Amino acid sequence: MLVGTAGTIVATTVGERVRWRRNQTVRWDERRLEAYVDFTRAVKEIHAVATQMLASHRPESLRPSLDRETGLARLAEGDVRHTLTWEEVLLLGDEETVRAAAAWRRAVRDIERAARALPNPPTDLPELIRRADEGRDRFYRAARASLAILGGSVEQARRVARDSSNGRLVPVSRRRSDRDRRQPSRPD
């Protein structure tokens, strides 16, 4: 009877410890996810404002240009959010995710610097944007891995390519394949 009681106590203690660890893991994963999402929004906001400010210098841009004064004010606001969310990523992120976040952050900062340099932005804007897109993809891969999210690739950088008919960068979904160009469309 004493052995049975001791066995019950040990089993209960081990079960509670496992349950506590699982709850802690879920809790921290939720906080980490929230930090990654907030950071993504802040960096994407800076990226979107800066590229919109540069729209008149990017022939492939589909958005209207944002005037410099409005853009600078929005960049300043976005920078505050970005700084706060960066601290959360540093605190909660694993090493690979923090490294990827830092690289994406630097690439977007380069685009922001180009926007701040208006009316004389650098000539390598497509390269700056490509680096930011690839940095974002690397961050997404690392963040998803740190949260054990499955489901395959969510890469976006490969979704933009140069259209062979005119040399402009376009979203892949908007490109016409060579097969589509050769075959006339058939009426339905």
N, C-alpha and C positions, 0 to 999 in steps of 0.2 A: 504494500500500500504506500509506503514511503517512497519507493522507487517510482511509482505511478504519479504521485504528487510532484516529485522533482521533475519528472519527464514533462508533465503538463506545464509547470512553471517555465522550464527551458524552452519548450515549444512556443509558448505564448510570448516570451521575451524575444525570441528570434523572429517570430512573426511580426511583432510590433516594430522591431528594429528595421526589418525589411520594408514594411509599410511606411515608416517614417522616412527612410531614404528615398523611396519611390516618390512620396509626396514632395520632398525637398527638390528632387530632380525635376519634377513637373513644374514646380513653382519657379525654379531658376530658368528653365526653358521658356516659360511664359514671359518672364522679365527680359530674357535675351532676345526673344522674338520681337517684343515691343521696342527694345532698343534698336534692333536692326531696321525695323520698319520706320521708326521715327528718323533715324539717320538717313535712310534711303530717301524719304520725302524731302528732308532738308537739302541733301546734295542735289537731288533732281530739280528742286526749285531753283537753286543757283544755276545749274546747267541750263534749265529752260529759259530763265531770264537772260542769261549771258548770250545764249545762241539766238534768242529773239532780238537782242540788241544788235547782233552781228548779221541779222538776216539780209540786209541790203548788200553785204559783202559775200554772201553765200548764194550763188545762183540756184542751187538745189533746194533752198529753203522754201517751204510751203506756207510759212507764217509771215504776217506783216511785221515789219521792223518796229522795235520798241524805241522810243526816243531816249536819248542818253540820260537826261535828268531823272525821268521816271524809272528807268532801269537801274541807275545807281542807287536810288532810294530803296528799290525792291531788293537789290543785292545786299544792302546794309541790313535790312530786316532779316533776310535769309541767312546772313552770316551769323547773326545772334542765335538763331535756331540751330544752325549747323554746329556751332561751338558747343552748345549745351548737349546736343545728341552725340557728338563725338566723345564727350566724356563718358557717357553711358556705354558706348561701344568699347572704350578702353577698359572700363571697369568690368563689364560682363562678357566680352568677347574672348574667344580662344585666340591663340597666337596667330594662326593662319588667317582667320577672319579679320583680325586687327591689321595685319600686314596688307591684306587685300583692300580693306577699307581705306587705309592710308594711301595706297597707290591710286585708287579711284579718286580720292579727295585731292591729291596733287594734280591729277589730270584735269579735273574740273576747275581747279584753281587756275590752271594755265588758260583755260577758256575764259574764265572770269577776268584774268589780266588782259587778255586780248580785247574783251568788251570794254574794259576801263581805258584802254589805249585809243579808243575811237577819237577822232576820225581816221586814225592810221593803224588799223589792226595788222598783225603779222600776215604774211602770205601763206603760211602753212596751216590755215584753219581746218581743212579736211583732215590733216594728220592729227591735229589736236582733238578733234571730235572723235576720230577713230580710236585714239588712245583712251579717251574717256569712256567710250562704249565698251571697249575691251576690259577696262578697269571695272566697270559696272558688272560685266559678266563674271569676272573673276570673283568679285565680292559676293555676288549671288550664289555662285558655286560654293564658296567657303562658308557662307552663312547657312545655306541649306544643309551642308555636310555637318556643321556644328549642331544643328537642330535635328539631325537624322531625318531630313525630309527627302523622301524618295520621289520618283516621278520623271526622271530624265532631265534633259537639258532644257534650260529656259533662256539660252543665249539669244541676245538681240543684235549684237554687232554683225553677225553674218546675215541678218535680215536686210541689210543695206548693201547694195552693190552698185558697181558702175554699169550703166546701161550702154551696151555696145553700139547702139544706133546714134547716140548723141554725146556720150561720155559723161553725162550727169549722174550724180549719185541719186539713187531712188530706192525706196523700200522694195525688197524682193517681191512681195506680194503684188506690187504694181508693175513689175517688169514683165514684158512679154517674152516668152521663150523664143528661141530661133525657130522651133517647130510652128509656133503660132504665127510668126511673120511669114513663113513660106506658104502656109495654107490659108486660103481665103476663108473668111467666116461663112458658115452655112446658115441660111435662115432656118428658124425652128419650125 
